[in-house]
Amino acid sequence: MCKVLSNSDMKKLCGELQKNSVIDPALYQKFHVKRGLRRSDGTGVLAGITNICNVHGYVVNEGEMEPIPGELIYRGYNIYDLVNNAQKEKRYGFEETAYLLIFGKLPNEDELEAFNHYLSMHRQLPSGFVVDMLMKAPSRNIMNKLARSVLSLYSYYDESCEDVSIENEMATAVNLLAKLPIIMVNAYQVKRKHFDNQTLFMHPLRPEESTAETILSMLRPDREYSKEEAQLLDCLLMLHAEHGGGNNSTFTCRVLTSSGTDAYSAYSSAICSLKGSRHGGANIKVSAQLEEFKKNIKHWDNEDEVADYIRKVLRKEAGDGSGLVYGMGHAVYTLSDPRAVILKKKAFKLAKGKDIEAEFHLLDTIERMTPILMKEERGIEKTVCANVDMYSGLVYRMLQIPEELYTPLFAVSRMAGWSAHRMEEIMTGKRIIRPAYKALPKKKHYVPIAERD
């Protein structure tokens, strides 16, 4: 009779795994290993060269890091200029931003109009896709559904999927840029019906709508939204479109691309990376922690009360026990994250006079006081600023966007950056990415199975 593994057997095996797998942290220092491909001062190990984006948060002067206001540069253009000029001209900027990232130049009016028309014409999902890929296998997690859906699109276009010519790659990238928002909203609507017992809304596409307008229009039962709301969402899409080749999801996309795999596999892997709570999923952590602050602080406008609770979080006496104030700190930015600066300014303007304004002021207080209290509690001299996640979740809530879509919206936007990096890797990488790992085990003599314990 075949023996079945019991719970105690599994527990014992897990213990063996742990005993043979856990590595002493001191060994990383001994062998000069850069954990997370980062040096001890927090700077990244140089792994590539790119024309696409520069994320700048400090300068190195006489061997020492000096904080500077953060800069986010897309193809040489400052994010402040891209956002402010689009909104000054009262038009949507995400499509222009995507064009810049993918094609390497700012479009003129005719080029942008043609690009918008192309996106509009390619938003429609393949026949049967919604039923076969979304309705027959609903998921509570929209990021998982996005990744699976992108991977499954291979089977709809399999005659050209292994063609890595730039022309085909470009067509694939723009096709996915058009379709991801529709997959996201439809997957969410199916999730609502299947798991939440809510009414299913699937509106027909409106070809005249921008990406931001399409998302709001498809998401809301009455399809109503204001110009201000659509422009704020458009701004968020612009801010999330790209963030350098070293961020985890973009690096993941480049690693898979370097292996020679197809575009759908590479983009699906990037979505899976972005899902992680240490990457794109961080905005969910900020939202959850804000709810804790709201529940445990009686007077939100009392800075002493806010400071007391921040201290409890830092001491691991409150919150999830991590000791982290989510939304504070960034791997590159020091004095400021330009995305957070832009978003905060625009969000405060739209929130003025509404109930949600008090929550924005609470976040502002947390942002101002956390660096001071971190220094007091831990003696940390490092300059710490708010990152984009500090305000993005609350902005999404103000736009009536459900929490399940916070990170998927990030993916919808970042598709522009991923595709630019994939094509750059195809054109210039020319070598599989394979960093080295130090192996610790010594040679062992093989023991016949009958003689093993």
C-alpha positions in Angstrom: 0.0 0.0 0.0 1.3 3.4 -1.0 2.3 5.6 2.0 0.6 9.0 2.0 2.5 12.1 3.3 1.0 13.2 6.6 1.0 16.7 8.0 3.9 15.7 10.4 5.8 14.3 7.4 5.3 17.6 5.5 6.4 19.6 8.6 9.5 17.5 8.9 10.3 18.0 5.2 9.8 21.8 5.5 12.2 21.7 8.4 14.8 19.9 6.3 14.3 22.4 3.5 14.8 25.3 5.9 17.9 23.7 7.4 19.4 23.2 3.9 18.3 26.5 2.4 18.6 29.4 4.8 21.7 31.5 4.3 23.5 33.4 7.0 23.2 37.1 6.1 26.9 37.6 7.2 27.9 35.5 4.1 26.6 38.2 1.8 29.2 40.6 3.3 31.9 38.0 3.4 31.6 37.3 -0.4 30.9 40.9 -1.3 27.4 40.0 -2.7 25.2 43.0 -3.6 21.8 41.8 -2.2 19.0 42.9 -4.5 21.7 44.2 -6.9 22.1 47.2 -4.6 25.3 48.4 -2.9 25.5 49.1 0.8 24.8 52.8 0.3 21.6 52.0 -1.5 22.7 52.8 -5.0 22.0 50.2 -7.7 24.6 48.0 -9.4 25.0 49.2 -13.0 23.5 46.4 -15.2 22.7 48.2 -18.4 22.4 51.3 -20.5 19.2 52.9 -21.7 17.9 55.8 -23.8 14.5 55.6 -22.3 14.3 57.0 -18.8 16.4 58.6 -16.1 15.3 58.5 -12.4 17.5 60.9 -10.5 17.4 61.5 -6.8 21.0 62.3 -5.6 24.4 63.3 -6.8 27.7 61.7 -5.7 30.1 64.4 -4.5 33.6 63.5 -3.4 32.4 59.9 -3.0 29.4 60.9 -0.8 25.7 60.9 -1.8 24.0 64.3 -1.7 20.2 64.5 -1.8 18.6 66.5 -4.5 14.9 67.1 -5.6 13.9 64.1 -7.6 13.8 64.1 -11.3 11.9 61.8 -13.7 13.0 62.2 -17.3 11.3 60.4 -20.2 13.5 60.4 -23.3 15.1 63.6 -22.2 11.8 65.4 -21.2 11.1 66.3 -17.6 7.8 64.7 -16.3 6.8 68.2 -15.0 6.9 69.6 -18.5 5.0 66.7 -20.0 2.2 66.8 -17.4 1.9 70.6 -17.1 1.9 71.3 -20.8 -0.7 68.6 -21.6 -3.0 70.0 -18.9 -2.3 73.6 -19.8 -3.5 72.9 -23.3 -6.5 71.1 -21.8 -5.8 67.8 -23.5 -5.0 64.3 -22.4 -1.3 63.4 -22.1 -1.0 59.7 -21.6 -1.2 58.8 -25.3 1.5 61.4 -26.1 3.7 60.0 -23.3 3.3 56.4 -24.6 4.2 57.6 -28.1 7.3 59.3 -26.7 8.4 56.3 -24.8 7.7 53.7 -27.5 8.8 55.7 -30.6 11.5 57.9 -29.0 10.1 61.3 -30.0 7.2 63.6 -29.2 4.5 63.3 -31.9 3.2 66.3 -33.9 -0.6 66.8 -34.1 -1.1 64.5 -37.1 1.1 61.7 -35.6 -0.7 61.9 -32.3 -4.2 61.8 -34.0 -3.1 58.8 -36.0 -1.8 57.1 -32.9 -5.0 57.8 -30.9 -7.0 56.4 -33.8 -4.9 53.3 -33.9 -5.3 52.7 -30.2 -9.1 53.2 -30.5 -9.4 50.7 -33.3 -7.4 48.0 -31.4 -9.2 48.2 -28.1 -11.7 45.6 -29.1 -10.9 42.1 -27.7 -10.8 39.0 -29.9 -14.1 37.2 -30.5 -14.9 34.9 -27.7 -12.1 36.2 -25.5 -14.3 37.7 -22.7 -16.3 34.5 -22.4 -13.4 32.0 -22.7 -10.7 33.8 -20.8 -12.5 36.0 -18.3 -16.0 34.6 -17.6 -15.1 30.9 -17.6 -12.2 31.4 -15.2 -13.0 34.4 -13.0 -10.4 35.6 -10.5 -10.5 37.6 -7.3 -7.1 39.1 -8.2 -7.2 41.2 -11.3 -3.4 41.3 -11.6 -3.3 37.5 -11.9 -6.1 37.8 -14.5 -4.2 40.4 -16.5 -1.1 38.3 -16.6 -3.0 35.2 -17.7 -4.9 37.1 -20.2 -1.8 38.6 -21.8 -0.2 35.2 -22.0 -3.4 33.7 -23.5 -3.4 36.3 -26.3 -0.5 34.4 -27.8 -2.9 31.8 -29.0 -5.0 34.4 -30.8 -2.0 35.8 -32.7 0.3 32.7 -32.7 1.2 33.0 -36.4 3.3 36.1 -35.7 4.2 35.7 -32.0 7.7 34.4 -32.5 8.5 37.2 -35.0 10.8 39.5 -33.1 11.2 42.1 -35.9 10.9 45.6 -34.6 7.8 46.1 -36.8 6.0 43.1 -35.3 7.2 44.0 -31.8 5.8 47.5 -32.2 2.5 46.3 -33.4 2.2 43.8 -30.5 3.1 46.5 -28.0 0.6 49.0 -29.2 -2.0 46.3 -29.5 -1.5 45.4 -25.8 -1.4 49.1 -24.8 -4.9 49.4 -26.3 -6.3 46.2 -24.9 -5.0 46.1 -21.3 -7.5 48.7 -20.0 -10.4 46.7 -21.5 -9.2 43.4 -20.1 -8.7 45.0 -16.7 -12.2 46.5 -16.5 -14.0 43.4 -17.9 -12.0 41.2 -15.5 -13.1 43.4 -12.6 -16.8 43.3 -13.8 -16.7 39.5 -14.0 -15.1 39.4 -10.5 -17.9 41.6 -9.1 -20.6 39.3 -10.6 -19.0 36.0 -9.7 -17.6 36.7 -6.2 -19.5 39.8 -5.0 -23.0 39.0 -6.4 -23.1 42.4 -8.1 -24.6 43.4 -11.4 -22.4 42.9 -14.4 -21.8 46.0 -16.5 -20.1 45.7 -19.9 -20.5 48.8 -22.0 -19.7 49.1 -25.7 -16.5 51.0 -26.5 -16.6 54.7 -27.4 -13.9 55.2 -30.1 -13.7 59.0 -29.4 -12.6 58.5 -25.7 -9.0 58.7 -24.5 -7.5 55.9 -22.4 -8.4 57.6 -19.1 -11.9 58.4 -20.3 -12.4 54.8 -21.6 -11.5 53.4 -18.2 -13.9 55.7 -16.3 -16.6 55.2 -18.9 -16.4 51.4 -18.9 -16.1 51.2 -15.1 -19.0 53.3 -14.0 -22.6 52.0 -14.4 -23.9 55.4 -15.7 -20.7 56.0 -17.7 -20.6 59.6 -16.3 -17.4 61.4 -15.4 -16.1 65.0 -15.3 -13.3 66.4 -17.4 -11.4 67.1 -14.1 -11.7 63.4 -13.1 -10.5 62.1 -16.4 -7.6 64.5 -16.5 -6.5 63.4 -13.0 -6.6 59.8 -14.0 -4.7 60.7 -17.2 -2.1 62.4 -15.0 -1.7 59.2 -12.9 -1.2 57.1 -16.1 1.5 59.5 -17.3 3.3 59.3 -13.9 3.2 55.5 -13.9 4.2 55.0 -17.5 7.9 54.5 -17.0 10.5 54.5 -14.2 13.8 53.3 -15.5 15.3 50.0 -16.5 16.2 48.9 -13.0 12.7 48.8 -11.4 11.7 45.2 -10.7 9.0 44.7 -13.4 11.0 46.4 -16.2 14.1 44.5 -15.3 12.0 41.3 -15.3 10.8 42.2 -18.8 14.3 42.8 -20.0 15.6 39.5 -18.4 13.0 37.5 -20.2 13.5 39.4 -23.4 17.2 38.6 -23.3 16.4 34.9 -23.3 14.7 35.2 -26.7 11.2 34.5 -25.5 8.1 36.0 -27.1 6.6 39.4 -26.2 3.5 38.0 -24.5 5.6 35.9 -22.1 7.8 38.9 -21.3 5.0 41.3 -20.6 3.0 38.7 -18.6 6.1 38.2 -16.4 6.4 42.0 -15.9 2.8 42.1 -14.7 3.5 39.3 -12.2 6.4 41.2 -10.8 4.4 44.5 -10.5 1.8 42.6 -8.5 4.3 42.2 -5.6 3.7 44.3 -2.4 7.3 45.6 -2.6 6.6 47.0 -6.1 3.3 48.0 -7.6 1.2 46.5 -4.9 2.6 49.0 -2.3 -0.3 51.4 -2.8 -2.6 48.8 -1.3 -0.4 48.8 1.9 -0.6 52.6 2.1 -4.4 52.5 1.8 -4.7 49.8 4.5 -2.4 51.7 6.9 -4.3 55.0 6.3 -7.4 53.2 7.5 -5.5 52.2 10.7 -4.5 55.8 11.2 -8.0 57.1 10.8 -9.4 54.5 13.3 -6.8 55.1 15.9 -6.3 58.9 15.8 -9.2 60.8 17.3 -8.3 64.3 16.1 -6.7 64.1 12.6 -5.7 67.7 12.7 -3.8 67.3 16.0 -0.1 66.8 15.1 0.8 65.5 18.5 -1.8 62.7 18.2 -0.6 61.9 14.7 3.0 61.8 15.9 2.2 59.5 18.8 0.6 57.0 16.5 3.5 57.2 14.0 5.9 56.4 16.9 3.8 53.3 17.7 4.1 52.2 14.1 7.8 52.8 14.0 8.2 50.8 17.3 6.1 48.0 15.8 3.5 48.5 18.5 0.8 49.4 15.9 -0.1 48.6 12.4 1.0 45.3 10.9 4.1 45.0 13.0 6.6 45.8 10.2 7.7 49.1 11.7 7.2 50.7 8.3 5.2 53.8 7.4 4.1 52.8 4.0 4.4 55.4 1.3 7.5 56.9 2.8 11.0 56.3 1.3 12.3 55.3 -2.1 15.3 53.4 -3.4 16.4 56.4 -5.6 14.5 59.6 -4.6 15.8 61.4 -1.5 14.4 65.0 -1.1 11.3 64.4 -3.2 9.6 62.0 -5.6 8.4 64.2 -8.5 5.4 61.8 -9.1 4.2 62.4 -5.5 4.7 66.1 -5.8 2.7 66.4 -9.0 -0.1 64.0 -7.8 -0.4 65.7 -4.4 -0.8 69.1 -5.9 -3.5 68.1 -8.4 -5.3 65.8 -5.9 -5.5 68.5 -3.2 -7.0 70.9 -5.8 -9.8 68.4 -6.7 -10.4 67.4 -3.1 -10.9 70.9 -1.8 -14.2 71.4 -0.1 -15.1 67.6 -0.2 -15.2 65.1 2.7 -12.0 63.4 1.4 -10.0 66.6 1.9 -9.5 65.8 5.6 -7.8 62.5 4.6 -5.4 64.2 2.3 -4.5 66.6 5.1 -3.9 63.6 7.4 -1.5 62.1 4.8 0.2 65.4 4.5 0.8 65.4 8.2 2.2 61.9 8.1 4.4 62.8 5.3 5.9 65.8 7.1 6.3 64.2 10.5 7.6 60.7 9.6 11.2 61.7 8.6 11.5 63.7 11.9 10.2 60.8 14.0 12.4 58.2 12.2 15.4 60.3 13.1 14.2 60.5 16.7 13.3 56.9 17.1 16.0 55.2 15.1 18.7 57.8 14.6 18.3 57.5 10.9 20.1 60.4 9.1 19.0 59.3 5.6 16.7 61.8 3.9 13.3 60.2 3.5 10.5 61.5 1.2 7.0 60.4 0.3 6.8 58.2 -2.8 4.0 58.2 -5.3 2.1 55.4 -3.4 1.5 57.8 -0.6 -1.2 59.6 -2.5 -2.1 57.4 -5.4 -4.5 55.1 -3.5 -6.5 58.0 -2.1 -6.7 59.6 -5.5 -8.0 56.4 -6.9 -10.7 56.3 -4.2 -11.6 59.9 -4.9 -12.1 58.8 -8.6 -14.4 56.0 -7.3 -12.0 53.4 -8.5 -12.1 50.2 -6.4 -9.0 49.0 -4.5 -8.8 45.8 -6.7 -7.8 48.1 -9.6 -5.1 50.2 -8.0 -2.2 48.0 -9.1 -3.8 46.9 -12.4 -4.1 50.5 -13.4 -0.3 50.8 -12.7 0.2 47.9 -15.1 -2.1 49.4 -17.8 0.1 52.5 -17.7 3.5 50.8 -17.3 2.9 48.8 -20.5 4.3 51.8 -22.4 7.6 51.6 -20.5 7.9 47.8 -20.6 7.4 47.8 -24.4 10.0 50.5 -24.9 12.6 48.6 -22.8 11.8 45.2 -24.5 12.4 46.7 -27.9 15.6 48.4 -26.7 16.8 45.1 -25.3 16.1 43.3 -28.6 17.9 46.0 -30.6 20.9 46.5 -28.3 21.1 43.9 -25.6 22.3 40.9 -27.7 23.2 38.8 -24.7 21.2 36.8 -22.2 21.2 38.4 -18.7 22.8 36.0 -16.3 24.3 37.3 -13.1 26.4 35.0 -10.9 25.5 33.4 -7.6 28.0 32.1 -5.1 27.4 28.4 -4.4 28.0 27.3 -0.8 27.6 23.5 -0.6 30.7 21.3 -0.5 31.0 18.1 -2.4 29.1 15.1 -0.9 29.5 11.4 -1.5 26.4 9.7 -3.0 24.7 7.3 -0.6 22.6 4.4 -2.1 18.9 4.6 -1.2 18.9 1.5 1.0 21.6 3.0 3.2 20.0 6.4 3.8 18.4 7.4 7.2 
